[in-house]
Amino acid sequence: MEKVYVIQPIIDEDYRIEHEEIISLIESSDGVYAGTLYQKIREVNPATYIGEGKLSELKERLSGLDEITVLFNGALSPSQTLNISHVLDDRKVIDRTTLILDIFAKNAKSSEGKLQVELAQLKYMYPRLKGKGEALSRLGGGIGTRGPGESQLETDRRHIRRRIDYLESKLKNIETRRYLLSERRKKNAVKTIALVGYTNTGKSTLLNLLTQSDVFVKDQLFATLDPTSRKMEIDDVEFMLIDTVGFLKNLPHDLIDAFHSTLESALNCDLALIVCDATGEYEMQLKTTLDTLDALHFNAPYIVVMNKSETLRDFEGYPTDAVFISAKENLGTEVLKREILKRFQNDYVFCSLRVPYRSVSDYNANKKYLKERNIIFNDFGMLIDAVIPAMYISKFHDFIDR
């Protein structure tokens, strides 16, 4: 397994959170965390980002140690990457974006997911394809080289540009098909609910619980990349629940742009469940999610869901309108279901229908527009307990029992 040594810049008080996340990201990429050099940043060095003194200290620390990749927990320019590598005797140097792209390449399973990852990687590499591609050749193998492949990335810029255009066009077609599917669901009066939020907060576990499914779950950052849709019912009202890729603080813009077609499922939803880890940095998670959604022009209503709350005793300081659950322990989900149904109370009518036997054929012609909860047959005809989408209530006006 590849050993990774971290350069952690200290810019603000969030550096500890960022450091914990980068260790988790290293583990998600199948690497091994080997240590950290901290550097308080007062002024960015244009050549190497951190000062020469700290780089010399790092060089001394790594002296005699082979096969160690140096990871800068932030964004480096191509020249900064090369300069740091040069000071460290040509060691492999990558930045946070390279690591995240590598994890996405490892976890992408669907053809769409692989296209999106390739697009993000090519967009990231494109401005780095200068001269002889020295920055790329220094990457060698391992973390940061999965995805399109080294030989492809070292081709000339014109070819890369054509490939980017092709991928964008293909993903645009997928986005169009997903939009048409979304419109068909709306026509069928099926409301969509998107699970969105920070990565590794339990969205997939919650999807499995609410839909009685067995979607892949792993305690790892970015375990879910491809959107997963499952049907669920609350009081006989059918919904489509969609799991989406998790967010991360300072997620690379190229990655967000590339995964836009996947995120469309969240942007076009009728309701979003923003899932946070109640025992973690929930304020940062919520802010990151809302900021990312805002950048994507998201405007649907949402419910804040505080997951992993089974050990909480004090709820002070949390958002007052949040719903506290534990998807793992199946706690609080009935409260969550009631909150979901409350958001759609104007979209569905719970009523009783009296259908005389002479009108059964008329009723059957529109039967597909409602959900029968119970039927009683008597001398008059049928007494039906039903749920009807409000948009179709006029079709059953003559049968409503008042």
QUIZI-V396219 format. One record per residue. N is the residue number from 1. RES is the residue in one small letter. PSI is psi in whole degrees, 0 to 359 (999 if undefined). OMEGA is omega in radians with two decimals (999 if undefined). Layout:
n->(N;N)
res->(RES;RES)
psi->(PSI;PSI)
omega->(OMEGA;OMEGA)
This chain:
n->(1;2;3;4;5;6;7;8;9;10;11;12;13;14;15;16;17;18;19;20;21;22;23;24;25;26;27;28;29;30;31;32;33;34;35;36;37;38;39;40;41;42;43;44;45;46;47;48;49;50;51;52;53;54;55;56;57;58;59;60;61;62;63;64;65;66;67;68;69;70;71;72;73;74;75;76;77;78;79;80;81;82;83;84;85;86;87;88;89;90;91;92;93;94;95;96;97;98;99;100;101;102;103;104;105;106;107;108;109;110;111;112;113;114;115;116;117;118;119;120;121;122;123;124;125;126;127;128;129;130;131;132;133;134;135;136;137;138;139;140;141;142;143;144;145;146;147;148;149;150;151;152;153;154;155;156;157;158;159;160;161;162;163;164;165;166;167;168;169;170;171;172;173;174;175;176;177;178;179;180;181;182;183;184;185;186;187;188;189;190;191;192;193;194;195;196;197;198;199;200;201;202;203;204;205;206;207;208;209;210;211;212;213;214;215;216;217;218;219;220;221;222;223;224;225;226;227;228;229;230;231;232;233;234;235;236;237;238;239;240;241;242;243;244;245;246;247;248;249;250;251;252;253;254;255;256;257;258;259;260;261;262;263;264;265;266;267;268;269;270;271;272;273;274;275;276;277;278;279;280;281;282;283;284;285;286;287;288;289;290;291;292;293;294;295;296;297;298;299;300;301;302;303;304;305;306;307;308;309;310;311;312;313;314;315;316;317;318;319;320;321;322;323;324;325;326;327;328;329;330;331;332;333;334;335;336;337;338;339;340;341;342;343;344;345;346;347;348;349;350;351;352;353;354;355;356;357;358;359;360;361;362;363;364;365;366;367;368;369;370;371;372;373;374;375;376;377;378;379;380;381;382;383;384;385;386;387;388;389;390;391;392;393;394;395;396;397;398;399;400;401;402)
res->(m;e;k;v;y;v;i;q;p;i;i;d;e;d;y;r;i;e;h;e;e;i;i;s;l;i;e;s;s;d;g;v;y;a;g;t;l;y;q;k;i;r;e;v;n;p;a;t;y;i;g;e;g;k;l;s;e;l;k;e;r;l;s;g;l;d;e;i;t;v;l;f;n;g;a;l;s;p;s;q;t;l;n;i;s;h;v;l;d;d;r;k;v;i;d;r;t;t;l;i;l;d;i;f;a;k;n;a;k;s;s;e;g;k;l;q;v;e;l;a;q;l;k;y;m;y;p;r;l;k;g;k;g;e;a;l;s;r;l;g;g;g;i;g;t;r;g;p;g;e;s;q;l;e;t;d;r;r;h;i;r;r;r;i;d;y;l;e;s;k;l;k;n;i;e;t;r;r;y;l;l;s;e;r;r;k;k;n;a;v;k;t;i;a;l;v;g;y;t;n;t;g;k;s;t;l;l;n;l;l;t;q;s;d;v;f;v;k;d;q;l;f;a;t;l;d;p;t;s;r;k;m;e;i;d;d;v;e;f;m;l;i;d;t;v;g;f;l;k;n;l;p;h;d;l;i;d;a;f;h;s;t;l;e;s;a;l;n;c;d;l;a;l;i;v;c;d;a;t;g;e;y;e;m;q;l;k;t;t;l;d;t;l;d;a;l;h;f;n;a;p;y;i;v;v;m;n;k;s;e;t;l;r;d;f;e;g;y;p;t;d;a;v;f;i;s;a;k;e;n;l;g;t;e;v;l;k;r;e;i;l;k;r;f;q;n;d;y;v;f;c;s;l;r;v;p;y;r;s;v;s;d;y;n;a;n;k;k;y;l;k;e;r;n;i;i;f;n;d;f;g;m;l;i;d;a;v;i;p;a;m;y;i;s;k;f;h;d;f;i;d;r)
psi->(144;130;136;126;132;135;115;104;140;103;321;187;351;3;331;318;315;323;318;319;321;327;318;322;320;315;324;335;9;25;175;125;128;352;176;139;120;144;117;127;111;324;130;129;116;331;319;8;301;166;159;326;317;323;323;321;318;320;319;320;321;357;130;353;123;163;43;126;137;125;120;122;71;197;131;146;162;318;322;319;313;318;317;317;319;316;326;31;44;32;157;128;129;166;180;319;318;318;314;317;323;319;319;319;323;323;349;125;318;162;323;316;319;322;317;318;316;318;315;319;317;321;325;320;333;308;348;356;74;149;237;12;40;321;324;318;333;345;329;232;187;212;131;358;3;159;233;329;142;319;322;319;341;7;174;162;326;318;317;318;318;320;320;314;318;314;318;320;317;318;330;321;320;319;321;316;321;324;317;322;320;320;325;322;319;321;327;7;27;117;141;139;125;134;113;164;185;152;144;38;2;23;315;324;320;320;313;319;314;334;2;45;183;53;146;128;133;139;76;145;135;38;330;120;321;136;137;128;135;146;147;158;140;115;44;10;125;135;159;117;129;124;139;168;140;158;167;148;135;40;131;135;322;325;316;316;317;325;19;320;324;318;347;326;328;320;330;11;164;336;141;141;109;108;127;158;109;340;1;206;69;327;316;319;315;315;316;316;312;321;318;316;321;321;335;8;37;134;19;157;159;159;130;123;116;102;170;36;14;336;0;140;334;120;11;139;344;159;132;335;10;151;126;126;171;104;325;319;2;52;136;1;330;322;318;317;319;321;321;311;325;326;342;20;335;356;349;147;121;119;172;139;137;114;107;153;328;343;11;320;321;319;316;332;333;7;330;345;358;174;119;123;328;146;132;129;133;190;332;318;228;137;113;126;119;161;124;128;135;329;344;7;330;335;341;18;319;345;350;128;112;999)
omega->(-3.08;3.11;-3.05;3.09;-2.98;2.88;-3.09;3.07;3.09;-3.11;3.10;-3.07;-3.13;-3.02;3.13;3.09;-3.13;-3.13;3.09;-3.14;-3.08;3.07;3.09;3.12;3.09;3.13;3.11;3.14;-3.12;3.05;3.12;3.12;-3.04;3.14;-3.07;2.92;3.13;3.11;3.06;-3.06;3.01;3.11;-3.11;3.05;-3.07;-3.07;-3.02;-3.12;3.08;-3.06;-3.12;-3.14;3.13;3.11;3.09;3.09;3.13;3.12;3.13;3.12;-3.05;-3.11;3.13;3.13;-3.12;3.02;3.06;3.07;3.10;-3.10;3.05;-3.08;-3.13;-3.12;3.09;2.99;3.12;-3.11;3.10;3.10;-3.13;-3.10;3.11;3.13;-3.13;3.13;-3.08;3.09;3.06;3.02;3.07;-3.13;3.08;3.06;-3.04;-3.13;3.12;-3.14;-3.13;3.11;3.13;3.12;3.10;3.13;-3.12;-3.01;-3.14;-3.09;-3.09;3.12;3.12;3.13;-3.14;3.08;-3.12;3.12;3.13;3.13;-3.13;-3.14;-3.14;3.11;3.13;-3.09;-3.00;3.14;3.13;-3.14;-3.13;3.10;-3.08;3.13;-3.06;-3.12;-3.13;-3.09;-3.13;3.13;-3.11;3.11;3.07;-3.06;3.12;-3.11;3.09;3.08;-3.03;-3.13;-3.03;-3.09;3.14;-3.08;-3.10;3.06;-3.04;-3.02;-3.12;3.12;3.12;-3.14;3.11;3.13;3.10;3.12;-3.14;-3.12;3.12;3.12;-3.13;3.14;3.08;3.10;3.09;3.12;3.11;3.12;3.13;3.11;3.13;3.08;3.11;3.13;3.11;3.09;3.12;3.13;3.12;3.09;3.07;-3.14;3.13;3.11;-3.11;3.00;-3.13;3.10;-3.12;3.13;3.07;3.07;3.07;-3.11;-3.12;3.08;3.11;3.08;-3.14;-3.11;-3.06;-3.07;-3.11;-3.13;-3.14;3.13;-3.12;3.13;3.08;3.13;-3.02;3.12;3.10;3.05;3.12;3.06;-3.09;3.13;3.14;-3.12;3.08;3.10;3.00;3.13;3.01;-3.08;3.10;3.02;-3.08;3.07;2.99;-3.12;-3.04;3.06;-3.07;3.11;-3.13;3.11;3.10;3.12;-3.13;3.08;-3.09;-3.10;3.12;-3.14;3.11;3.13;-3.10;-3.10;-3.11;-3.11;3.08;-3.11;3.09;3.14;3.09;-3.09;-3.10;-3.09;3.08;3.12;3.07;2.98;3.13;-3.03;3.11;3.04;-3.06;-3.13;-3.12;3.14;-2.99;3.14;3.10;3.14;-3.13;3.14;3.13;-3.13;-3.12;3.12;3.14;3.12;3.12;3.11;3.12;3.11;3.09;-3.12;3.13;3.06;-3.13;3.04;3.08;-3.10;3.10;-3.11;3.12;-3.04;-3.05;-3.11;-3.10;3.04;-3.12;-3.08;3.14;3.11;3.12;3.06;-3.03;-3.10;-3.12;3.05;-3.09;-3.11;2.89;-3.14;-3.13;-3.10;-3.12;3.11;3.06;-3.06;3.10;3.06;3.13;3.13;3.11;3.12;3.11;-3.10;3.13;-3.13;-3.11;-3.05;3.12;-3.08;-3.11;3.13;3.03;-3.04;3.05;3.13;3.01;-3.09;3.08;-3.12;-3.12;-3.10;-3.09;-3.13;3.09;3.13;-3.10;3.13;-3.11;-3.05;-3.09;-3.08;-3.12;3.05;3.11;3.13;3.13;3.12;3.04;3.11;3.06;-3.10;-3.09;-3.05;-3.11;2.99;-2.97;3.00;-2.97;2.97;-3.07;3.01;-3.07;-3.11;-3.12;-3.03;-3.12;-3.14;-3.08;-3.07;-3.08;-3.06;-3.06;-3.14;-3.08;999)
